[in-house]
Amino acid sequence: MANLTDAQWRKSTRSGDNGGACVEVADNFPDLVAVRDSKDPAGPALAFSPTAWMTFVQSTKAKH
């Protein structure tokens, strides 16, 4: 697994003023996409393959 201290975390451009209820994504690794709670940056992160993450994102977009 990648060392997440090298992660470049970002919030979605759609994260508005929602009281901090956001996730952050780090997709600067070739074989891993990491996701964490923006309110708990020192907490746990979930790890996905880029393919699994893209499938999730596309599925989510299709529902809106």
MOCOR-V692798 format. One record per run of one state. SS is the DSSP state (H for helix, E for strand, C for the rest). FROM is the first residue (numbers start at 0). LEN is the number of residues. If there is no record, write none. Layout:
ss,from,len
SS,FROM,LEN
SS,FROM,LEN
This chain:
ss,from,len
C,0,3
H,3,3
C,6,2
E,8,3
C,11,11
E,22,4
C,26,6
E,32,5
C,37,7
E,44,4
C,48,1
H,49,13
C,62,2
